[in-house]
Amino acid sequence: MTSILSVVQPAAPVARRYYIETWGCQMNELDTQRMAGQLMVQGLLPTRDPREADVILLNSCSIREKAENKVYSRLGEYRRFKEDREHLLIGLCGCVAQQVGERALKRVPDLDFVLGPARVGELSEVLNRRRAGERVVATGFPAERSYDFDTISRDGLFKGMVTIIEGCNKRCTFCIVPSTRGPERCRSFEDILEEVQHLLDFGFVEIELLGQTVNHWKDPHQDLDFADLLDAVARLEGLKRLRFVTSYPRDFTLAMVEQFARHENLSPYLHLPVQAGSDSLLKRMGRGYTVGEYLPLVDALRKARPGIALSTDLIVGFPGETDEEFQATLDLVEQIRYASIFAFKYSPRPGTAAPRLKNQIDDDLASERLQILFQAQKKIQLELNSELLGQEIEVLVTGDSKQPGTQMGRTPCHRIVHFDTFGEPSKLGSLQQVEITDAKPHSLLGIRRGQTSANPSLLERPSVLPVLRG
Ligand code: 5AD
């Protein structure tokens, strides 16, 4: 017999949940935040366990083959969840989605839809079409795109990422980005400032401007370039740290360098991918600059902002790379003394020119060169970090460290610091003076020295705030 209770009591509502796995660059991270926002508007909540998700999105990266393979193995894992959860929807998003398009639906029979990076704003619509029965492929680069910064589910409470330019018009011979992210497209000066202001009003203290060639930004309607934009953004009240990624060396003008001297809140940190240390390799890579042009840029930056931390990307094992060419890369790293490097083994990508070049390099040799580079860099980083010993540095607090009683944060140069809080944790997003007591190659250790300028609006905010409202 059915009890009266079970008849009259409504069943507890079951929340629908989403799970997004993200690979790759900051643009992908931001795309994930944009997709999460749309899912929340549809009434879905996040979960950390893909097995209880109703929608799973794989936001993929195709910059190297390894990244691409990972996403397929993950798809194989997740599609099995459909055995218990028939209604589960799985979407392939990001750069692999753009690259393979329709073929992904054939290769993975349980895949529900494919969504390219330029179509992220259409996720809600694509989901609705799928629920109505269609297996959608939304790729390509439409002229009109939806971009609603008010429904981005920002990760964290103090750093906001803002896209200013999408795509890339360069033709570096190794790089797949122009075909996955499409041609360059700049947002307008007004749109960008409006979004940054929106974040600052909300209490964000750090802004990161994003683009594949971020410093190639130009306003689509007025005579304004990236130097003008930096100048305008840096002047906004409440902005403590302004950063941007990724800069293309050839497009970095002296007017941009000047901004580092003009604005203290422009973080003394710049990622400036050089890729290789010899002109012959740079030429084969199609980079359009020489080492002789790159070095004066570094000098100018160091003059404009003494102590500026530089980081770079490097590729080893590029087709035809000789011992001498590799040595030149090593020499450049020793000469410039980067605060950090991101070095990769060359990986041939479909649709690019480099796989057709002569003398592809043996994988073992490339691995060996990569290790040599990492060893050299580790020593440099330890030396550079050791120079900071005893200094008191302003640290933006980003979270707890593993050790009880310690927190972590970033110096203005973006170095990671783990510091002792003496049992009184600082508010996340606040700025604290930390004395550096120990240096490691990849981080610093320190102790907090008194409270500085904690941001009041951050202190008052609730600890969880997934979606921003205007
Ligand atoms: N193989 C290896 N590394 C690559 N990168 C881009 N394309 C490739 C490739 N085919 C590296 C570059 C770039 C960074 C994001 O990834 O160094 O700056």
Residues whose N, C-alpha, C, O or C-beta is under 5 A from the ligand:
A	BS01	5AD	I63 R64 F174 C175 P273 D313 L314 I315 F344 K345 Y346 S347 P348 R349
